[in-house]
Amino acid sequence: MSVDVPSGANLPKKLAAFVWAFRDHLRSSRAKGTSSPLNPITASKMIAAYKEKRIIELTDAEVRAMVNFLRRNGEPIASGKNGYFYAESDYELEATKKYIRDKIKGERSALEGLDLAFKKQTEVFDEKPVTEAAPVAEPIGDVVETMKKLFDAEPLRPTGTNGL
Protein backbone atom coordinates (compact mmCIF):
# COMPACT_ATOMS: atom_id res chain seq x y z
CA MET A 1 0.00 0.00 0.00
CA SER A 2 1.54 3.26 -1.06
CA VAL A 3 1.00 6.47 0.81
CA ASP A 4 1.62 9.75 -0.91
CA VAL A 5 4.36 11.97 0.34
CA PRO A 6 3.14 14.81 2.56
CA SER A 7 4.39 17.39 0.06
CA GLY A 8 1.27 16.89 -2.05
CA ALA A 9 3.41 15.74 -4.98
CA ASN A 10 0.55 13.81 -6.60
CA LEU A 11 -1.80 16.82 -6.57
CA PRO A 12 -1.81 19.60 -9.15
CA LYS A 13 0.54 22.40 -8.09
CA LYS A 14 -2.37 24.70 -7.18
CA LEU A 15 -3.81 22.12 -4.76
CA ALA A 16 -0.46 20.91 -3.39
CA ALA A 17 0.23 24.44 -2.18
CA PHE A 18 -3.16 24.62 -0.43
CA VAL A 19 -4.01 21.11 0.79
CA TRP A 20 -2.54 21.46 4.29
CA ALA A 21 -4.29 24.80 4.87
CA PHE A 22 -7.48 23.06 3.73
CA ARG A 23 -6.86 20.32 6.32
CA ASP A 24 -6.22 22.95 8.99
CA HIS A 25 -9.49 24.68 8.08
CA LEU A 26 -11.43 21.43 8.58
CA ARG A 27 -9.58 20.71 11.82
CA SER A 28 -10.10 24.19 13.28
CA SER A 29 -13.77 24.23 12.22
CA ARG A 30 -14.25 21.08 14.26
CA ALA A 31 -12.36 22.51 17.24
CA LYS A 32 -14.49 25.68 17.15
CA GLY A 33 -17.68 23.63 16.89
CA THR A 34 -18.64 25.04 13.49
CA SER A 35 -18.52 21.59 11.90
CA SER A 36 -19.38 18.12 13.19
CA PRO A 37 -21.07 14.91 12.05
CA LEU A 38 -24.42 16.68 12.49
CA ASN A 39 -23.20 19.93 10.93
CA PRO A 40 -20.66 19.14 8.20
CA ILE A 41 -19.21 21.77 5.86
CA THR A 42 -20.42 21.47 2.29
CA ALA A 43 -17.94 21.73 -0.55
CA SER A 44 -19.99 24.57 -2.04
CA LYS A 45 -19.75 26.58 1.22
CA MET A 46 -15.97 26.06 1.35
CA ILE A 47 -15.59 27.00 -2.31
CA ALA A 48 -17.67 30.16 -1.86
CA ALA A 49 -15.84 31.19 1.33
CA TYR A 50 -12.38 30.73 -0.21
CA LYS A 51 -13.43 32.64 -3.31
CA GLU A 52 -15.02 35.46 -1.31
CA LYS A 53 -11.87 35.85 0.81
CA ARG A 54 -9.77 35.64 -2.38
CA ILE A 55 -7.81 32.74 -0.97
CA ILE A 56 -8.23 30.27 -3.84
CA GLU A 57 -10.80 29.32 -6.48
CA LEU A 58 -11.75 25.65 -6.32
CA THR A 59 -14.15 23.25 -8.01
CA ASP A 60 -16.06 20.39 -6.39
CA ALA A 61 -13.65 17.96 -8.09
CA GLU A 62 -10.64 19.75 -6.58
CA VAL A 63 -12.18 19.60 -3.09
CA ARG A 64 -12.75 15.85 -3.55
CA ALA A 65 -9.14 15.44 -4.75
CA MET A 66 -7.80 17.17 -1.64
CA VAL A 67 -10.06 15.13 0.65
CA ASN A 68 -8.87 11.94 -1.06
CA PHE A 69 -5.22 13.00 -0.74
CA LEU A 70 -5.62 13.84 2.95
CA ARG A 71 -7.36 10.53 3.67
CA ARG A 72 -4.56 8.62 1.92
CA ASN A 73 -2.13 10.47 4.17
CA GLY A 74 -3.93 9.35 7.33
CA GLU A 75 -6.05 12.44 7.99
CA PRO A 76 -9.49 11.54 9.43
CA ILE A 77 -11.63 13.46 6.96
CA ALA A 78 -15.17 12.15 7.26
CA SER A 79 -18.08 12.88 4.99
CA GLY A 80 -21.76 12.37 4.62
CA LYS A 81 -24.34 13.39 2.08
CA ASN A 82 -24.24 16.93 3.49
CA GLY A 83 -20.50 17.64 3.57
CA TYR A 84 -17.16 17.09 5.28
CA PHE A 85 -15.87 17.27 8.84
CA TYR A 86 -12.72 16.38 10.74
CA ALA A 87 -13.48 13.17 12.65
CA GLU A 88 -12.49 12.87 16.30
CA SER A 89 -12.99 9.10 16.63
CA ASP A 90 -13.06 5.92 14.60
CA TYR A 91 -16.79 5.74 15.32
CA GLU A 92 -17.28 9.02 13.42
CA LEU A 93 -15.40 7.55 10.46
CA GLU A 94 -17.52 4.39 10.21
CA ALA A 95 -20.16 5.80 7.85
CA THR A 96 -17.44 7.21 5.57
CA LYS A 97 -15.55 3.90 5.55
CA LYS A 98 -18.77 2.00 4.78
CA TYR A 99 -19.54 4.37 1.89
CA ILE A 100 -16.03 3.87 0.47
CA ARG A 101 -16.28 0.07 0.83
CA ASP A 102 -19.68 0.09 -0.93
CA LYS A 103 -18.25 2.25 -3.69
CA ILE A 104 -15.37 -0.19 -4.15
CA LYS A 105 -17.84 -3.10 -4.35
CA GLY A 106 -19.84 -1.22 -6.96
CA GLU A 107 -16.74 -0.47 -9.03
CA ARG A 108 -15.63 -4.12 -8.74
CA SER A 109 -19.08 -5.22 -9.98
CA ALA A 110 -18.85 -2.78 -12.88
CA LEU A 111 -15.42 -4.17 -13.78
CA GLU A 112 -16.73 -7.74 -13.65
CA GLY A 113 -19.66 -6.69 -15.84
CA LEU A 114 -17.28 -5.22 -18.40
CA ASP A 115 -15.27 -8.45 -18.40
CA LEU A 116 -18.47 -10.43 -18.90
CA ALA A 117 -19.59 -8.13 -21.73
CA PHE A 118 -16.29 -8.65 -23.51
CA LYS A 119 -16.58 -12.42 -23.14
CA LYS A 120 -20.11 -12.29 -24.57
CA GLN A 121 -18.97 -10.20 -27.53
CA THR A 122 -16.07 -12.59 -28.15
CA GLU A 123 -18.46 -15.57 -28.10
CA VAL A 124 -20.81 -13.87 -30.57
CA PHE A 125 -17.96 -13.06 -32.92
CA ASP A 126 -16.49 -16.55 -32.57
CA GLU A 127 -19.85 -18.20 -33.38
CA LYS A 128 -20.46 -16.31 -36.61
CA PRO A 129 -17.25 -15.79 -38.54
CA VAL A 130 -17.54 -13.39 -41.45
CA THR A 131 -16.64 -15.22 -44.65
CA GLU A 132 -17.67 -12.75 -47.32
CA ALA A 133 -18.26 -9.04 -47.42
CA ALA A 134 -21.75 -7.63 -47.79
CA PRO A 135 -22.52 -6.37 -51.31
CA VAL A 136 -22.00 -2.66 -51.81
CA ALA A 137 -24.67 -0.79 -53.76
CA GLU A 138 -23.53 1.19 -56.71
CA PRO A 139 -24.31 4.89 -56.45
CA ILE A 140 -27.22 6.09 -58.58
CA GLY A 141 -27.10 9.75 -59.46
CA ASP A 142 -30.70 10.94 -59.70
CA VAL A 143 -33.18 10.41 -56.85
CA VAL A 144 -36.17 10.18 -59.21
CA GLU A 145 -34.40 7.55 -61.30
CA THR A 146 -33.53 5.67 -58.10
CA MET A 147 -37.20 5.69 -57.05
CA LYS A 148 -38.24 4.34 -60.45
CA LYS A 149 -35.67 1.56 -60.30
CA LEU A 150 -36.43 0.59 -56.71
CA PHE A 151 -40.21 0.84 -56.73
CA ASP A 152 -41.01 0.73 -60.41
CA ALA A 153 -43.20 3.80 -59.89
CA GLU A 154 -43.15 7.55 -60.13
CA PRO A 155 -42.42 9.36 -56.87
CA LEU A 156 -45.40 11.10 -55.26
CA ARG A 157 -45.82 14.70 -56.32
CA PRO A 158 -48.16 17.26 -54.74
CA THR A 159 -51.57 17.41 -56.40
CA GLY A 160 -54.83 19.15 -55.57
CA THR A 161 -55.39 21.51 -52.68
CA ASN A 162 -54.29 19.27 -49.83
CA GLY A 163 -50.76 18.89 -51.18
CA LEU A 164 -51.07 15.17 -51.89
Residue frames relative to the residue before (quaternion, step in Angstrom):
aa qw qx qy qz dx dy dz
M 1.0000 0.0000 0.0000 0.0000 0.00 0.00 0.00
S 0.1965 -0.7992 0.5576 0.1087 3.55 -0.64 1.06
V 0.1723 -0.7525 0.6286 0.0939 3.51 -1.08 0.78
D 0.4783 -0.6879 0.4681 0.2810 3.54 -0.86 0.95
V 0.5444 -0.6097 0.4594 0.3476 3.51 -1.15 0.61
P 0.5846 -0.6296 0.3829 0.3394 3.59 -0.99 0.76
S 0.5257 0.6479 -0.4244 0.3518 3.62 1.15 -0.20
G 0.4472 -0.6723 0.4720 0.3539 3.59 1.17 -0.46
A 0.2281 0.8386 -0.4723 0.1468 3.56 1.26 0.42
N 0.7137 0.4418 -0.2816 0.4649 3.62 1.04 -0.59
L 0.5902 0.5429 -0.3727 0.4669 3.60 1.26 0.08
P 0.5942 -0.5150 0.4455 0.4280 3.59 -1.18 0.36
K 0.6752 -0.5355 0.3264 0.3883 3.57 -1.10 0.74
K 0.6331 0.5557 -0.3213 0.4326 3.57 0.96 -0.93
L 0.7240 0.4289 -0.2405 0.4838 3.59 0.92 -0.93
A 0.6066 0.5702 -0.3520 0.4278 3.59 1.05 -0.75
A 0.6687 0.4973 -0.2950 0.4674 3.56 1.08 -0.73
F 0.7592 0.4044 -0.1835 0.4759 3.59 1.19 -0.52
V 0.5101 0.7171 -0.4011 0.2543 3.59 1.14 -0.61
W 0.6929 0.4703 -0.3028 0.4550 3.62 0.90 -0.79
A 0.6036 0.5187 -0.3542 0.4910 3.60 1.13 -0.55
F 0.6038 0.5494 -0.3343 0.4710 3.57 1.12 -0.73
R 0.6442 0.5102 -0.3052 0.4812 3.58 0.96 -0.91
D 0.6660 0.5048 -0.3034 0.4578 3.57 0.91 -0.92
H 0.6084 0.5438 -0.3479 0.4617 3.59 1.08 -0.69
L 0.6646 0.4897 -0.3049 0.4749 3.60 0.89 -0.90
R 0.6624 0.5156 -0.2976 0.4548 3.56 0.95 -0.92
S 0.7065 0.4501 -0.2786 0.4698 3.61 0.84 -0.92
S 0.5912 0.5548 -0.3707 0.4532 3.61 1.11 -0.59
R 0.6468 0.5023 -0.3149 0.4798 3.56 1.04 -0.75
A 0.6622 0.5132 -0.3062 0.4521 3.57 0.92 -0.91
K 0.6917 0.4609 -0.2690 0.4867 3.60 1.05 -0.74
G 0.4781 -0.6829 0.4273 0.3500 3.58 1.24 -0.30
T 0.5053 0.6555 -0.4304 0.3603 3.59 1.21 0.31
S 0.7578 0.1589 -0.1769 0.6076 3.57 1.30 0.07
S 0.0980 0.7657 -0.6254 0.1139 3.54 -1.18 0.70
P 0.7091 -0.4120 0.3126 0.4792 3.60 -1.22 -0.02
L 0.7168 0.4236 -0.2522 0.4930 3.59 1.05 -0.68
N 0.7751 0.2081 -0.1155 0.5853 3.57 1.26 -0.31
P 0.0402 0.8320 -0.5516 0.0443 3.61 0.52 1.12
I 0.4685 -0.6438 0.5214 0.3070 3.56 -1.31 0.30
T 0.3445 -0.7402 0.5347 0.2180 3.58 -0.73 0.99
A 0.6024 -0.5526 0.4327 0.3803 3.54 -1.19 0.54
S 0.6564 0.5232 -0.3282 0.4333 3.59 0.92 -0.83
K 0.6333 0.5114 -0.3374 0.4728 3.63 1.06 -0.67
M 0.6467 0.5078 -0.3236 0.4683 3.59 0.97 -0.83
I 0.6489 0.5278 -0.3127 0.4500 3.56 0.91 -0.96
A 0.6793 0.4891 -0.2889 0.4646 3.58 0.89 -0.95
A 0.6636 0.5087 -0.3136 0.4500 3.60 0.92 -0.87
Y 0.6649 0.4937 -0.3086 0.4678 3.60 0.91 -0.87
K 0.6540 0.5072 -0.3100 0.4678 3.56 1.00 -0.80
E 0.6542 0.5246 -0.3086 0.4490 3.58 0.93 -0.93
K 0.7240 0.4098 -0.2308 0.5046 3.58 1.01 -0.84
R 0.3930 -0.7498 0.4410 0.2981 3.56 1.38 0.05
I 0.3014 0.7526 -0.5184 0.2720 3.53 1.02 0.87
I 0.7424 -0.2418 0.2189 0.5852 3.56 0.80 -1.10
E 0.3021 -0.7115 0.5953 0.2193 3.57 -1.18 0.52
L 0.0380 -0.8133 0.5788 -0.0451 3.55 -0.72 1.15
T 0.3087 -0.6887 0.6159 0.2262 3.51 -1.39 0.31
D 0.6747 -0.4569 0.3707 0.4456 3.58 -1.27 0.20
A 0.6506 0.5271 -0.3160 0.4461 3.59 0.94 -0.89
E 0.6582 0.4986 -0.3175 0.4662 3.61 0.99 -0.73
V 0.6069 0.5242 -0.3534 0.4817 3.60 1.06 -0.67
R 0.6602 0.4983 -0.3124 0.4671 3.61 0.89 -0.89
A 0.6346 0.5302 -0.3324 0.4535 3.62 1.00 -0.77
M 0.6692 0.4808 -0.3070 0.4763 3.59 0.95 -0.81
V 0.6223 0.5253 -0.3405 0.4700 3.60 0.99 -0.78
N 0.6541 0.5103 -0.3081 0.4657 3.58 0.91 -0.91
F 0.6468 0.5180 -0.3132 0.4640 3.59 0.92 -0.90
L 0.6807 0.4908 -0.2975 0.4551 3.58 0.85 -0.96
R 0.6330 0.5233 -0.3321 0.4639 3.60 0.98 -0.79
R 0.6745 0.4915 -0.2993 0.4625 3.59 0.94 -0.88
N 0.6896 0.4271 -0.2660 0.5208 3.57 1.25 -0.34
G 0.6554 -0.5849 0.2950 0.3760 3.57 1.19 0.54
E 0.4788 0.6460 -0.4611 0.3752 3.60 1.19 0.28
P 0.3901 -0.7602 0.4739 0.2129 3.62 -0.80 0.98
I 0.1189 0.7945 -0.5786 0.1407 3.56 0.50 1.22
A 0.1171 -0.7994 0.5886 0.0274 3.55 -0.54 1.21
S 0.0747 -0.7929 0.6030 0.0460 3.53 -1.24 0.40
G 0.0982 -0.7413 0.6596 0.0758 3.45 -1.38 0.37
K 0.7365 -0.4050 0.2715 0.4689 3.56 -1.21 -0.13
N 0.7279 0.4353 -0.2423 0.4712 3.60 1.22 -0.36
G 0.8051 -0.2653 0.1444 0.5105 3.62 1.16 0.14
Y 0.5863 -0.5804 0.4643 0.3222 3.51 -1.41 -0.33
F 0.0585 0.7651 -0.6413 -0.0032 3.53 -1.32 0.42
Y 0.4937 -0.6314 0.5101 0.3121 3.54 -1.27 0.46
A 0.3240 -0.7820 0.5042 0.1712 3.58 -0.45 1.23
E 0.2754 -0.7680 0.5611 0.1397 3.54 -1.13 0.76
S 0.7839 0.1479 -0.1134 0.5922 3.60 1.27 -0.03
D 0.6349 -0.5155 0.4078 0.4060 3.53 -1.30 0.34
Y 0.5796 0.5921 -0.3655 0.4242 3.57 1.10 -0.72
E 0.6747 0.4938 -0.2933 0.4635 3.60 0.97 -0.85
L 0.6650 0.5000 -0.2986 0.4675 3.58 1.20 -0.45
E 0.4770 0.7220 -0.4226 0.2695 3.61 1.18 -0.43
A 0.6723 0.4875 -0.3158 0.4589 3.62 0.82 -0.87
T 0.6411 0.5124 -0.3203 0.4730 3.59 1.02 -0.79
K 0.6679 0.4939 -0.3077 0.4641 3.59 0.90 -0.88
K 0.6295 0.5195 -0.3345 0.4711 3.60 1.03 -0.74
Y 0.6372 0.5248 -0.3238 0.4623 3.59 0.94 -0.86
I 0.6693 0.4897 -0.3035 0.4692 3.60 0.90 -0.89
R 0.6395 0.5158 -0.3284 0.4660 3.61 0.97 -0.83
D 0.6574 0.5054 -0.3066 0.4673 3.60 0.95 -0.88
K 0.6342 0.5254 -0.3227 0.4664 3.56 1.03 -0.77
I 0.6352 0.5187 -0.3197 0.4746 3.58 1.01 -0.81
K 0.6388 0.5173 -0.3239 0.4685 3.60 0.96 -0.86
G 0.6564 0.5135 -0.3057 0.4604 3.57 0.95 -0.86
E 0.6623 0.4875 -0.3046 0.4805 3.58 0.96 -0.84
R 0.6259 0.5272 -0.3371 0.4655 3.60 1.03 -0.76
S 0.6476 0.5099 -0.3116 0.4727 3.59 1.00 -0.83
A 0.6332 0.5191 -0.3294 0.4702 3.58 1.01 -0.78
L 0.6471 0.5158 -0.3134 0.4658 3.58 0.98 -0.84
E 0.6528 0.5004 -0.3086 0.4777 3.59 0.96 -0.85
G 0.6298 0.5317 -0.3251 0.4636 3.57 1.05 -0.74
L 0.6473 0.5053 -0.3194 0.4730 3.57 1.00 -0.79
D 0.6270 0.5226 -0.3311 0.4734 3.58 1.04 -0.77
L 0.6526 0.5119 -0.3034 0.4690 3.57 0.97 -0.87
A 0.6423 0.5240 -0.3242 0.4558 3.58 0.95 -0.87
F 0.6562 0.5017 -0.3203 0.4637 3.58 0.94 -0.80
K 0.6338 0.5206 -0.3309 0.4666 3.59 1.00 -0.78
K 0.6459 0.5136 -0.3193 0.4659 3.59 0.98 -0.83
Q 0.6504 0.5051 -0.3216 0.4674 3.59 0.92 -0.85
T 0.6428 0.5256 -0.3220 0.4548 3.58 0.96 -0.87
E 0.6513 0.5141 -0.3135 0.4617 3.58 0.97 -0.87
V 0.6430 0.5163 -0.3246 0.4634 3.59 0.95 -0.84
F 0.6914 0.4675 -0.2873 0.4700 3.57 0.87 -0.91
D 0.6466 0.5196 -0.3250 0.4543 3.59 1.04 -0.70
E 0.6528 0.5349 -0.3152 0.4340 3.60 1.05 -0.74
K 0.8080 0.2087 -0.0803 0.5451 3.58 0.95 -0.82
P 0.0754 -0.8162 0.5710 0.0450 3.58 0.21 1.18
V 0.4146 -0.6883 0.5380 0.2545 3.55 -1.06 0.77
T 0.1438 -0.8204 0.5506 0.0553 3.57 -0.64 1.13
E 0.8053 0.0488 -0.0417 0.5894 3.57 1.06 -0.57
A 0.5388 -0.6434 0.4481 0.3080 3.52 -1.13 0.72
A 0.5416 -0.5991 0.4777 0.3458 3.55 -1.18 0.59
P 0.5400 -0.6281 0.4358 0.3522 3.60 -1.02 0.72
V 0.2990 -0.7405 0.5789 0.1650 3.53 -1.07 0.79
A 0.4037 -0.7174 0.5133 0.2425 3.57 -0.81 1.03
E 0.4238 -0.6779 0.5342 0.2747 3.50 -1.10 0.72
P 0.5070 -0.6583 0.4487 0.3290 3.59 -0.92 0.79
I 0.1607 -0.7527 0.6328 0.0850 3.55 -1.07 0.83
G 0.4917 -0.7404 0.3880 0.2436 3.52 -0.62 1.17
D 0.8202 0.2614 -0.1240 0.4935 3.60 0.56 -1.09
V 0.4933 -0.6824 0.4554 0.2891 3.59 -0.83 0.99
V 0.6468 0.5139 -0.3284 0.4579 3.60 0.94 -0.85
E 0.6496 0.5013 -0.3160 0.4763 3.59 0.93 -0.81
T 0.6223 0.5358 -0.3355 0.4616 3.59 1.05 -0.76
M 0.6425 0.5226 -0.3192 0.4607 3.58 0.97 -0.89
K 0.6525 0.5147 -0.3195 0.4552 3.58 0.93 -0.90
K 0.6876 0.4857 -0.2908 0.4547 3.57 0.90 -0.91
L 0.7068 0.4711 -0.2737 0.4512 3.58 0.93 -0.87
F 0.8264 0.2375 -0.0825 0.5038 3.56 0.85 -0.98
D 0.3350 -0.7649 0.4831 0.2632 3.54 1.31 -0.03
A 0.6449 0.4654 -0.3262 0.5110 3.57 0.99 0.87
E 0.5481 -0.5747 0.4885 0.3616 3.51 -1.32 0.32
P 0.4942 -0.6317 0.4882 0.3441 3.60 -1.02 0.63
L 0.5787 -0.5884 0.4301 0.3661 3.58 -1.16 0.59
R 0.0788 -0.7714 0.6302 0.0390 3.53 -1.01 0.85
P 0.5834 -0.5964 0.4062 0.3727 3.60 -1.05 0.66
T 0.0299 0.7751 -0.6296 0.0444 3.55 -0.99 0.92
G 0.8062 0.2864 -0.1930 0.4803 3.57 -1.20 0.41
T 0.7102 -0.4855 0.3310 0.3876 3.52 -1.34 -0.22
N 0.6828 0.4875 -0.3060 0.4499 3.59 1.14 -0.43
G 0.5581 -0.6501 0.3684 0.3609 3.58 1.24 0.18
L 0.6261 0.5315 -0.3557 0.4461 3.61 1.19 0.17
